[in-house]
Amino acid sequence: MIDHISIAVSDLARSAEFYENALAPIGLKRLVKRPGTVGFGKKYPEFWLNARPGMALNVDGTGAHICLRAPSQDAVQAFFATALAGGGRSDGEPGPRQGEMTAYFGAFILDFDGNKIEVLTFPRD
């Protein structure tokens, strides 16, 4: 099982503010702030931003792809709307999707550095 993930960002302050707002609807908050990194999570840092000033923007489709679990479809929709309002770009509007093993409800955004963040929830039985 994965314990935590990290992505590189060119502007740590800008990205930290973006993610602090975008991740709030799915229950993640800023827990750690250090000079070169910021960690988000529920009880401990699970999602890290690492400063890489001057890094080149990832061409669409080449950045990291991270998928985070949301508690509900409303939370997926709120994440998506908040991310777009904060300057993220859509890479797939909220809606039902068919995964390899099961159906789910998800949305995709691209952050300022071209990282793709997917947020999903699974239908209840």
N, C-alpha and C positions, 0 to 999 in steps of 0.2 A: 504494500500500500504506500502511496506517496504521502510524505509528511508535509512538504512545502515545495513551492516553486518560486522562481524569480525570473524577471524579465529586465532587459536593459532599456533604459530611457535616456534621451538626450538632455532633457531639462527636468531634473528631479522635482523641483518645487512645483512646476506647472503640472507634471504628471501626478504628483502626490495629491494635489488639490482635485484634479479630475477624478482620480480613482476614489478618493475619500467620498465624493458625492455619488459617483456611479455605483460603488459597491454597497452603500448604505441600504438600499432596498432589499439586498439579499443577506443582510445581517453582518456584513464585515465592516470593521472600523479600524482606524489607524491606531496601532498599538505601540509601535517602535519608530523613533525618528533618530537617525544618526547622520553624520555629515554626508555619507555617500549612499545611504540606503534608507528605505522606509518600509515597514512591515505592516500588513493588514491581516486581520483575522477575527475570530469570535472570542476565543480564550487565549490563544497564542498566535504568533505570526505564521500564516500559512501562504500568503501571497506577498512577495517582496518586489520592490522596485529598486534597481541598482543604477546609480548615476554612471553614464557613459557620455560625458560632454563631447561634442564634436562628432559623434557617430553618425554615419550616413543613414538617412531614412530608408527603411525597408521598402522595397518595391511591393505593391499589393500582392499578397499571396506568398510572400517569402519570410515574413516575421514569425514570431512564436504564435502558436495556437494553443490557447489555454481555455479549458471548459470548467466553469464553476457551477455548483448546484444551488438552485433557488428553492425557497419553500413553497412557492405557488406560481401560477400563471400571472397573477397580478404583480408579483415581485419581478418576474422576467420582463413584463411590460414596463414597469417602473424603472428598472435598470436601463433598458433600451432608451426610453424617453430622456432620462437623466443624462445618460452618456451623450446622446445627440445634442442636448441643450448645452452640454459642457464642451462641445467642440469635437466629439468623436464622429466617426462616419459610419453609416449603415453598411453592413456586409451581409444582411439577411434580417428582415423584419420579424417581429415576434409571430410565431405561428406553430401549428402542428408539423412534426417532421417524423420520418421513419428512419430509425437508426438500424444498425446491424442486427441487434437483438430485440429491440422493442420500440414502440412509438414514444415520442416525447414532445414537449412544447419548449421551443427555444428561440433565441435571437443571437445575432452576431454583430459586433461592432469592431471597428479598427480604431486604435488609439492614435496619438500624434506621431508615433514612431512606426506605424504600420503593423503593430502586434494585433492579432485577431483574438478577441475575447468573446467566448460563447457562454451564455448563461442558459441553463435548462432546468426543467422540472419534469418529473415523470407522472403520468396520470395515476390516480389512486385506483386500486382495484374495486 
